Amino acid sequence: MNYHAWLAHFPKITYKRYTALKIHFTDFQNLHITELDELLKAGLEENIASEFLTWRDKNPIEKILENLIKENIQTVSLGDNYYPVLLSEINDPPHTLFYRGTLPPTEMPTLAVVGTRRMTTYGKIICEDLVMPIARQGVVIVSGLALGIDGVAHNTALAANGITLAVLGSGIDRQSVYPSAHKQLSEKILYNGGALISEYPPGFLPTQYSFPARNRIVAGLSLGTLVIEAPIKSGALITSRCALDYNREVMAVPHATTSPTGSGPNNLIKFGAKMITEPNDILEALNLQTVKQVTPTFESTGDNEVENNILKYLTKEPKNINMIILESKLDSSVVSSTLILMEIKGSIKNVGGMNYIKK
């Protein structure tokens, strides 16, 4: 029986207490029958030891393991052969991981991609432009399943037929997946060969503390962390600080100095983070010589003089149709019809509100 998985359900089993028990007991099966005095000898505080004995009587191992099987949840604990190597190297690794899906092999490189929930159009576009080619090259994309940049990172990896890992601040059973808006996304991640990961047992609902704790796992699983867009107090910056603590690479996308959601990445770059403007910057920062370099994307060109005129005034920053008409000095009906044709051809994209960008 998996006594490690059973013990991981005890709410007060911290990394320190888990380690103390592991040193004292040669086999966690003994925890199923041990008494208070032996738990105290192992180093547990008396109140925690008493709580454990009460919890043990109410939570038989057979019932817990049956629920894991029902939810198709597996576990891996420190010391197991298939516990993620990078995660085992951090100073505060989770003693046990719950996961659904498939953990990638150690040789597959991993990149954490994080950012604000309140992303801008610029942040979304840059995230897609960077993640798509990297995921196609076999780099596993790790993020936190949150709304905003996290969701874009996962979805882009899936669109590239890549592997992505979602680390949750909740349980990973179907009922507990958070946010609920991303339950369908979580199933797509599993279908595509990725995994949902958490240090929390099934049924655990997120708290204000579980998300910062989750962020250390995102950083710990990854060779480096890329911050796409984040205000100064964003949780994404907690992930970058964890990466620094673990001596992992920290990367950031530059933003306009007036951008509130760009202040976090700009500060990171100012203090030494690697500035990322194109996918090959990521490969270089992570020292992935074995991964094939991404072929640069060539600039779009129009099929006629009118299209080329319009393309001159389009960039990755959204521009409204009225500004395009003003700058190109073309008739409004000509601009309107040409933009529709160019979008069909795929040289430009309407990002909403009649705002266009160059693809």
Contacts in CASP RR format, 6 or more apart in sequence:
PFRMAT RR
TARGET T0000
AUTHOR 0000-0000-0000
METHOD contacts of the structure
MODEL  1
MNYHAWLAHFPKITYKRYTALKIHFTDFQNLHITELDELLKAGLEENIAS
EFLTWRDKNPIEKILENLIKENIQTVSLGDNYYPVLLSEINDPPHTLFYR
GTLPPTEMPTLAVVGTRRMTTYGKIICEDLVMPIARQGVVIVSGLALGID
GVAHNTALAANGITLAVLGSGIDRQSVYPSAHKQLSEKILYNGGALISEY
PPGFLPTQYSFPARNRIVAGLSLGTLVIEAPIKSGALITSRCALDYNREV
MAVPHATTSPTGSGPNNLIKFGAKMITEPNDILEALNLQTVKQVTPTFES
TGDNEVENNILKYLTKEPKNINMIILESKLDSSVVSSTLILMEIKGSIKN
VGGMNYIKK
1 29 0 8 1.000
1 61 0 8 1.000
1 62 0 8 1.000
1 65 0 8 1.000
2 65 0 8 1.000
2 75 0 8 1.000
3 27 0 8 1.000
3 28 0 8 1.000
3 29 0 8 1.000
3 31 0 8 1.000
3 32 0 8 1.000
3 61 0 8 1.000
4 28 0 8 1.000
4 75 0 8 1.000
4 77 0 8 1.000
4 95 0 8 1.000
4 96 0 8 1.000
5 64 0 8 1.000
5 65 0 8 1.000
5 68 0 8 1.000
5 75 0 8 1.000
5 77 0 8 1.000
5 96 0 8 1.000
5 98 0 8 1.000
6 28 0 8 1.000
6 59 0 8 1.000
6 61 0 8 1.000
6 64 0 8 1.000
6 65 0 8 1.000
7 13 0 8 1.000
7 18 0 8 1.000
7 21 0 8 1.000
7 28 0 8 1.000
7 31 0 8 1.000
7 96 0 8 1.000
8 75 0 8 1.000
8 77 0 8 1.000
8 95 0 8 1.000
8 96 0 8 1.000
8 98 0 8 1.000
8 199 0 8 1.000
8 201 0 8 1.000
9 59 0 8 1.000
9 64 0 8 1.000
9 201 0 8 1.000
10 52 0 8 1.000
10 55 0 8 1.000
10 56 0 8 1.000
10 59 0 8 1.000
11 55 0 8 1.000
12 48 0 8 1.000
12 51 0 8 1.000
12 52 0 8 1.000
13 95 0 8 1.000
15 92 0 8 1.000
15 93 0 8 1.000
15 94 0 8 1.000
15 95 0 8 1.000
17 43 0 8 1.000
17 44 0 8 1.000
17 48 0 8 1.000
18 78 0 8 1.000
18 95 0 8 1.000
18 96 0 8 1.000
19 95 0 8 1.000
20 42 0 8 1.000
20 43 0 8 1.000
20 44 0 8 1.000
21 28 0 8 1.000
21 31 0 8 1.000
21 42 0 8 1.000
21 44 0 8 1.000
22 28 0 8 1.000
23 42 0 8 1.000
24 38 0 8 1.000
24 41 0 8 1.000
24 42 0 8 1.000
24 43 0 8 1.000
25 31 0 8 1.000
25 34 0 8 1.000
25 42 0 8 1.000
30 38 0 8 1.000
31 56 0 8 1.000
32 56 0 8 1.000
32 61 0 8 1.000
35 53 0 8 1.000
36 46 0 8 1.000
36 49 0 8 1.000
36 50 0 8 1.000
36 53 0 8 1.000
39 49 0 8 1.000
39 52 0 8 1.000
39 53 0 8 1.000
40 46 0 8 1.000
40 49 0 8 1.000
44 52 0 8 1.000
67 202 0 8 1.000
68 74 0 8 1.000
68 75 0 8 1.000
68 98 0 8 1.000
68 202 0 8 1.000
71 100 0 8 1.000
71 172 0 8 1.000
71 173 0 8 1.000
71 174 0 8 1.000
71 202 0 8 1.000
72 100 0 8 1.000
72 101 0 8 1.000
73 98 0 8 1.000
73 99 0 8 1.000
73 100 0 8 1.000
73 172 0 8 1.000
73 173 0 8 1.000
73 202 0 8 1.000
74 98 0 8 1.000
74 99 0 8 1.000
74 100 0 8 1.000
74 101 0 8 1.000
75 96 0 8 1.000
75 97 0 8 1.000
75 98 0 8 1.000
75 99 0 8 1.000
76 82 0 8 1.000
76 83 0 8 1.000
76 84 0 8 1.000
76 96 0 8 1.000
76 97 0 8 1.000
76 99 0 8 1.000
76 103 0 8 1.000
77 83 0 8 1.000
77 95 0 8 1.000
77 96 0 8 1.000
77 97 0 8 1.000
78 88 0 8 1.000
78 93 0 8 1.000
78 95 0 8 1.000
78 96 0 8 1.000
79 88 0 8 1.000
82 103 0 8 1.000
83 97 0 8 1.000
84 97 0 8 1.000
84 103 0 8 1.000
84 106 0 8 1.000
84 221 0 8 1.000
85 106 0 8 1.000
86 110 0 8 1.000
86 220 0 8 1.000
86 221 0 8 1.000
86 222 0 8 1.000
86 223 0 8 1.000
87 93 0 8 1.000
87 94 0 8 1.000
87 97 0 8 1.000
87 217 0 8 1.000
87 220 0 8 1.000
87 221 0 8 1.000
89 220 0 8 1.000
89 246 0 8 1.000
90 216 0 8 1.000
90 219 0 8 1.000
90 220 0 8 1.000
90 242 0 8 1.000
90 245 0 8 1.000
90 246 0 8 1.000
91 245 0 8 1.000
91 246 0 8 1.000
92 216 0 8 1.000
93 220 0 8 1.000
94 199 0 8 1.000
94 217 0 8 1.000
95 199 0 8 1.000
96 199 0 8 1.000
97 197 0 8 1.000
97 198 0 8 1.000
97 199 0 8 1.000
98 171 0 8 1.000
98 172 0 8 1.000
98 197 0 8 1.000
98 198 0 8 1.000
98 199 0 8 1.000
98 200 0 8 1.000
98 201 0 8 1.000
98 202 0 8 1.000
99 172 0 8 1.000
99 195 0 8 1.000
99 196 0 8 1.000
99 197 0 8 1.000
99 198 0 8 1.000
100 172 0 8 1.000
100 190 0 8 1.000
100 195 0 8 1.000
100 196 0 8 1.000
101 190 0 8 1.000
101 193 0 8 1.000
101 194 0 8 1.000
101 195 0 8 1.000
101 196 0 8 1.000
102 193 0 8 1.000
102 194 0 8 1.000
102 195 0 8 1.000
103 165 0 8 1.000
103 195 0 8 1.000
103 197 0 8 1.000
104 110 0 8 1.000
104 140 0 8 1.000
104 163 0 8 1.000
104 165 0 8 1.000
104 194 0 8 1.000
104 195 0 8 1.000
108 138 0 8 1.000
108 139 0 8 1.000
108 140 0 8 1.000
108 163 0 8 1.000
109 138 0 8 1.000
109 139 0 8 1.000
109 140 0 8 1.000
109 223 0 8 1.000
109 286 0 8 1.000
109 288 0 8 1.000
109 291 0 8 1.000
110 139 0 8 1.000
110 140 0 8 1.000
110 141 0 8 1.000
110 142 0 8 1.000
110 165 0 8 1.000
110 221 0 8 1.000
110 222 0 8 1.000
110 223 0 8 1.000
110 224 0 8 1.000
111 134 0 8 1.000
111 139 0 8 1.000
111 140 0 8 1.000
111 141 0 8 1.000
111 142 0 8 1.000
111 222 0 8 1.000
111 223 0 8 1.000
111 224 0 8 1.000
111 225 0 8 1.000
111 226 0 8 1.000
111 282 0 8 1.000
111 286 0 8 1.000
112 142 0 8 1.000
112 143 0 8 1.000
112 218 0 8 1.000
112 219 0 8 1.000
112 220 0 8 1.000
112 221 0 8 1.000
112 222 0 8 1.000
112 224 0 8 1.000
112 225 0 8 1.000
112 226 0 8 1.000
112 239 0 8 1.000
112 243 0 8 1.000
113 127 0 8 1.000
113 130 0 8 1.000
113 131 0 8 1.000
113 141 0 8 1.000
113 142 0 8 1.000
113 143 0 8 1.000
113 149 0 8 1.000
113 150 0 8 1.000
113 153 0 8 1.000
113 225 0 8 1.000
113 226 0 8 1.000
113 228 0 8 1.000
114 143 0 8 1.000
114 144 0 8 1.000
114 149 0 8 1.000
114 150 0 8 1.000
114 153 0 8 1.000
114 215 0 8 1.000
114 218 0 8 1.000
114 225 0 8 1.000
114 226 0 8 1.000
114 227 0 8 1.000
114 228 0 8 1.000
114 230 0 8 1.000
114 235 0 8 1.000
114 236 0 8 1.000
114 239 0 8 1.000
114 240 0 8 1.000
115 148 0 8 1.000
115 149 0 8 1.000
115 150 0 8 1.000
115 227 0 8 1.000
115 228 0 8 1.000
115 229 0 8 1.000
115 230 0 8 1.000
115 234 0 8 1.000
115 235 0 8 1.000
115 236 0 8 1.000
116 148 0 8 1.000
116 149 0 8 1.000
116 229 0 8 1.000
116 230 0 8 1.000
116 231 0 8 1.000
116 234 0 8 1.000
116 236 0 8 1.000
116 261 0 8 1.000
117 146 0 8 1.000
117 147 0 8 1.000
117 148 0 8 1.000
117 149 0 8 1.000
117 150 0 8 1.000
118 148 0 8 1.000
118 231 0 8 1.000
118 261 0 8 1.000
119 127 0 8 1.000
119 148 0 8 1.000
119 149 0 8 1.000
119 152 0 8 1.000
119 228 0 8 1.000
119 229 0 8 1.000
119 261 0 8 1.000
120 229 0 8 1.000
120 259 0 8 1.000
120 261 0 8 1.000
121 318 0 8 1.000
121 351 0 8 1.000
121 355 0 8 1.000
121 357 0 8 1.000
122 229 0 8 1.000
122 255 0 8 1.000
122 259 0 8 1.000
122 316 0 8 1.000
122 317 0 8 1.000
122 318 0 8 1.000
123 149 0 8 1.000
123 228 0 8 1.000
123 229 0 8 1.000
123 253 0 8 1.000
123 261 0 8 1.000
124 148 0 8 1.000
124 149 0 8 1.000
124 152 0 8 1.000
125 316 0 8 1.000
125 351 0 8 1.000
125 357 0 8 1.000
126 228 0 8 1.000
126 229 0 8 1.000
126 253 0 8 1.000
126 316 0 8 1.000
127 149 0 8 1.000
127 152 0 8 1.000
127 153 0 8 1.000
127 156 0 8 1.000
127 228 0 8 1.000
127 229 0 8 1.000
128 152 0 8 1.000
128 156 0 8 1.000
129 279 0 8 1.000
129 316 0 8 1.000
130 226 0 8 1.000
130 228 0 8 1.000
130 253 0 8 1.000
130 276 0 8 1.000
130 278 0 8 1.000
130 279 0 8 1.000
130 282 0 8 1.000
131 141 0 8 1.000
131 152 0 8 1.000
131 153 0 8 1.000
131 156 0 8 1.000
131 157 0 8 1.000
131 160 0 8 1.000
132 156 0 8 1.000
132 159 0 8 1.000
132 160 0 8 1.000
133 160 0 8 1.000
133 279 0 8 1.000
133 294 0 8 1.000
134 141 0 8 1.000
134 279 0 8 1.000
134 282 0 8 1.000
134 283 0 8 1.000
134 294 0 8 1.000
135 141 0 8 1.000
135 156 0 8 1.000
135 157 0 8 1.000
135 160 0 8 1.000
135 161 0 8 1.000
135 162 0 8 1.000
135 163 0 8 1.000
135 164 0 8 1.000
136 160 0 8 1.000
136 161 0 8 1.000
136 162 0 8 1.000
137 283 0 8 1.000
137 291 0 8 1.000
137 292 0 8 1.000
137 294 0 8 1.000
138 162 0 8 1.000
138 163 0 8 1.000
138 291 0 8 1.000
139 282 0 8 1.000
139 288 0 8 1.000
139 291 0 8 1.000
140 162 0 8 1.000
140 163 0 8 1.000
140 164 0 8 1.000
140 165 0 8 1.000
141 153 0 8 1.000
141 154 0 8 1.000
141 156 0 8 1.000
141 157 0 8 1.000
141 162 0 8 1.000
141 163 0 8 1.000
141 164 0 8 1.000
141 165 0 8 1.000
142 164 0 8 1.000
142 165 0 8 1.000
142 167 0 8 1.000
142 218 0 8 1.000
142 221 0 8 1.000
142 222 0 8 1.000
143 149 0 8 1.000
143 150 0 8 1.000
143 151 0 8 1.000
143 153 0 8 1.000
143 154 0 8 1.000
143 164 0 8 1.000
143 165 0 8 1.000
143 166 0 8 1.000
143 167 0 8 1.000
143 218 0 8 1.000
144 150 0 8 1.000
144 154 0 8 1.000
144 166 0 8 1.000
144 167 0 8 1.000
144 168 0 8 1.000
144 169 0 8 1.000
144 214 0 8 1.000
144 218 0 8 1.000
145 151 0 8 1.000
145 154 0 8 1.000
145 166 0 8 1.000
145 167 0 8 1.000
145 168 0 8 1.000
145 177 0 8 1.000
145 178 0 8 1.000
145 179 0 8 1.000
145 182 0 8 1.000
145 185 0 8 1.000
145 186 0 8 1.000
145 196 0 8 1.000
146 179 0 8 1.000
146 182 0 8 1.000
147 179 0 8 1.000
147 181 0 8 1.000
147 182 0 8 1.000
149 228 0 8 1.000
149 229 0 8 1.000
149 230 0 8 1.000
149 236 0 8 1.000
151 182 0 8 1.000
151 185 0 8 1.000
153 164 0 8 1.000
153 228 0 8 1.000
154 164 0 8 1.000
154 166 0 8 1.000
154 185 0 8 1.000
154 189 0 8 1.000
155 185 0 8 1.000
157 163 0 8 1.000
157 164 0 8 1.000
158 164 0 8 1.000
158 188 0 8 1.000
158 189 0 8 1.000
158 192 0 8 1.000
161 192 0 8 1.000
162 192 0 8 1.000
163 192 0 8 1.000
163 193 0 8 1.000
163 194 0 8 1.000
164 189 0 8 1.000
164 192 0 8 1.000
164 194 0 8 1.000
165 189 0 8 1.000
165 194 0 8 1.000
165 195 0 8 1.000
165 196 0 8 1.000
165 197 0 8 1.000
165 221 0 8 1.000
166 185 0 8 1.000
166 186 0 8 1.000
166 189 0 8 1.000
166 195 0 8 1.000
166 196 0 8 1.000
166 197 0 8 1.000
167 197 0 8 1.000
167 198 0 8 1.000
167 214 0 8 1.000
167 217 0 8 1.000
167 218 0 8 1.000
167 221 0 8 1.000
168 177 0 8 1.000
168 178 0 8 1.000
168 196 0 8 1.000
168 197 0 8 1.000
168 198 0 8 1.000
168 200 0 8 1.000
168 206 0 8 1.000
168 214 0 8 1.000
169 178 0 8 1.000
169 198 0 8 1.000
169 200 0 8 1.000
169 204 0 8 1.000
169 206 0 8 1.000
169 210 0 8 1.000
169 211 0 8 1.000
169 213 0 8 1.000
169 214 0 8 1.000
170 176 0 8 1.000
170 177 0 8 1.000
170 178 0 8 1.000
170 198 0 8 1.000
170 200 0 8 1.000
170 203 0 8 1.000
170 204 0 8 1.000
170 205 0 8 1.000
170 206 0 8 1.000
170 210 0 8 1.000
171 177 0 8 1.000
171 178 0 8 1.000
171 198 0 8 1.000
171 200 0 8 1.000
171 201 0 8 1.000
171 202 0 8 1.000
171 203 0 8 1.000
171 204 0 8 1.000
171 205 0 8 1.000
172 196 0 8 1.000
172 197 0 8 1.000
172 198 0 8 1.000
172 202 0 8 1.000
173 202 0 8 1.000
173 203 0 8 1.000
174 183 0 8 1.000
175 203 0 8 1.000
176 202 0 8 1.000
176 203 0 8 1.000
176 204 0 8 1.000
176 205 0 8 1.000
177 183 0 8 1.000
177 186 0 8 1.000
177 196 0 8 1.000
178 205 0 8 1.000
178 206 0 8 1.000
186 196 0 8 1.000
189 195 0 8 1.000
189 196 0 8 1.000
190 196 0 8 1.000
197 217 0 8 1.000
197 221 0 8 1.000
198 204 0 8 1.000
198 214 0 8 1.000
199 213 0 8 1.000
199 214 0 8 1.000
199 217 0 8 1.000
200 210 0 8 1.000
204 210 0 8 1.000
211 235 0 8 1.000
212 235 0 8 1.000
212 238 0 8 1.000
215 235 0 8 1.000
215 236 0 8 1.000
215 238 0 8 1.000
215 239 0 8 1.000
215 242 0 8 1.000
216 238 0 8 1.000
216 239 0 8 1.000
216 242 0 8 1.000
218 225 0 8 1.000
218 239 0 8 1.000
218 242 0 8 1.000
219 225 0 8 1.000
219 239 0 8 1.000
219 240 0 8 1.000
219 242 0 8 1.000
219 243 0 8 1.000
219 246 0 8 1.000
219 248 0 8 1.000
220 242 0 8 1.000
220 243 0 8 1.000
220 246 0 8 1.000
220 248 0 8 1.000
222 243 0 8 1.000
222 248 0 8 1.000
223 248 0 8 1.000
223 249 0 8 1.000
223 286 0 8 1.000
223 288 0 8 1.000
224 243 0 8 1.000
224 248 0 8 1.000
224 249 0 8 1.000
224 250 0 8 1.000
224 251 0 8 1.000
224 285 0 8 1.000
224 286 0 8 1.000
225 239 0 8 1.000
225 240 0 8 1.000
225 242 0 8 1.000
225 243 0 8 1.000
225 248 0 8 1.000
225 249 0 8 1.000
225 250 0 8 1.000
225 251 0 8 1.000
226 251 0 8 1.000
226 252 0 8 1.000
226 253 0 8 1.000
226 276 0 8 1.000
226 282 0 8 1.000
227 236 0 8 1.000
227 237 0 8 1.000
227 239 0 8 1.000
227 240 0 8 1.000
227 250 0 8 1.000
227 251 0 8 1.000
227 252 0 8 1.000
227 253 0 8 1.000
227 264 0 8 1.000
227 265 0 8 1.000
227 268 0 8 1.000
227 273 0 8 1.000
228 236 0 8 1.000
228 253 0 8 1.000
228 265 0 8 1.000
229 253 0 8 1.000
229 255 0 8 1.000
229 261 0 8 1.000
229 262 0 8 1.000
229 265 0 8 1.000
230 236 0 8 1.000
230 237 0 8 1.000
230 261 0 8 1.000
230 262 0 8 1.000
230 263 0 8 1.000
230 264 0 8 1.000
230 265 0 8 1.000
231 260 0 8 1.000
231 261 0 8 1.000
231 262 0 8 1.000
231 263 0 8 1.000
231 264 0 8 1.000
232 263 0 8 1.000
232 264 0 8 1.000
232 267 0 8 1.000
234 264 0 8 1.000
237 264 0 8 1.000
237 268 0 8 1.000
240 250 0 8 1.000
240 252 0 8 1.000
240 268 0 8 1.000
240 273 0 8 1.000
243 249 0 8 1.000
243 250 0 8 1.000
244 250 0 8 1.000
249 274 0 8 1.000
249 285 0 8 1.000
249 286 0 8 1.000
250 268 0 8 1.000
250 272 0 8 1.000
250 273 0 8 1.000
250 274 0 8 1.000
251 273 0 8 1.000
251 274 0 8 1.000
251 275 0 8 1.000
251 276 0 8 1.000
251 281 0 8 1.000
251 282 0 8 1.000
251 285 0 8 1.000
252 264 0 8 1.000
252 265 0 8 1.000
252 266 0 8 1.000
252 268 0 8 1.000
252 269 0 8 1.000
252 273 0 8 1.000
252 274 0 8 1.000
252 275 0 8 1.000
252 276 0 8 1.000
253 265 0 8 1.000
253 275 0 8 1.000
253 276 0 8 1.000
253 277 0 8 1.000
254 265 0 8 1.000
254 266 0 8 1.000
254 269 0 8 1.000
254 275 0 8 1.000
254 277 0 8 1.000
255 261 0 8 1.000
255 262 0 8 1.000
255 263 0 8 1.000
255 265 0 8 1.000
255 266 0 8 1.000
256 262 0 8 1.000
257 266 0 8 1.000
259 266 0 8 1.000
265 273 0 8 1.000
269 275 0 8 1.000
274 281 0 8 1.000
274 285 0 8 1.000
275 281 0 8 1.000
276 282 0 8 1.000
276 285 0 8 1.000
278 294 0 8 1.000
278 296 0 8 1.000
279 294 0 8 1.000
280 293 0 8 1.000
280 294 0 8 1.000
283 291 0 8 1.000
283 293 0 8 1.000
283 294 0 8 1.000
299 358 0 8 1.000
300 311 0 8 1.000
300 346 0 8 1.000
300 347 0 8 1.000
300 348 0 8 1.000
300 358 0 8 1.000
300 359 0 8 1.000
301 308 0 8 1.000
301 311 0 8 1.000
301 347 0 8 1.000
302 308 0 8 1.000
302 311 0 8 1.000
302 342 0 8 1.000
302 347 0 8 1.000
303 345 0 8 1.000
306 330 0 8 1.000
306 334 0 8 1.000
306 338 0 8 1.000
307 338 0 8 1.000
307 341 0 8 1.000
307 342 0 8 1.000
307 347 0 8 1.000
309 328 0 8 1.000
309 330 0 8 1.000
310 324 0 8 1.000
310 328 0 8 1.000
310 330 0 8 1.000
310 335 0 8 1.000
310 338 0 8 1.000
310 339 0 8 1.000
310 342 0 8 1.000
310 348 0 8 1.000
311 347 0 8 1.000
311 348 0 8 1.000
311 358 0 8 1.000
312 328 0 8 1.000
313 319 0 8 1.000
313 323 0 8 1.000
313 324 0 8 1.000
313 327 0 8 1.000
313 328 0 8 1.000
314 324 0 8 1.000
314 348 0 8 1.000
314 356 0 8 1.000
314 357 0 8 1.000
314 358 0 8 1.000
315 357 0 8 1.000
315 358 0 8 1.000
316 357 0 8 1.000
316 358 0 8 1.000
317 357 0 8 1.000
318 351 0 8 1.000
318 352 0 8 1.000
318 355 0 8 1.000
318 356 0 8 1.000
318 357 0 8 1.000
319 355 0 8 1.000
319 356 0 8 1.000
319 357 0 8 1.000
320 353 0 8 1.000
320 354 0 8 1.000
320 355 0 8 1.000
320 356 0 8 1.000
321 335 0 8 1.000
321 336 0 8 1.000
321 339 0 8 1.000
321 354 0 8 1.000
321 355 0 8 1.000
321 356 0 8 1.000
322 354 0 8 1.000
324 335 0 8 1.000
324 339 0 8 1.000
324 356 0 8 1.000
325 331 0 8 1.000
325 332 0 8 1.000
325 335 0 8 1.000
328 335 0 8 1.000
330 338 0 8 1.000
339 348 0 8 1.000
339 350 0 8 1.000
339 356 0 8 1.000
342 348 0 8 1.000
343 349 0 8 1.000
343 350 0 8 1.000
343 356 0 8 1.000
346 359 0 8 1.000
347 358 0 8 1.000
347 359 0 8 1.000
348 356 0 8 1.000
348 357 0 8 1.000
348 358 0 8 1.000
348 359 0 8 1.000
349 356 0 8 1.000
349 357 0 8 1.000
349 359 0 8 1.000
350 356 0 8 1.000
351 357 0 8 1.000
END
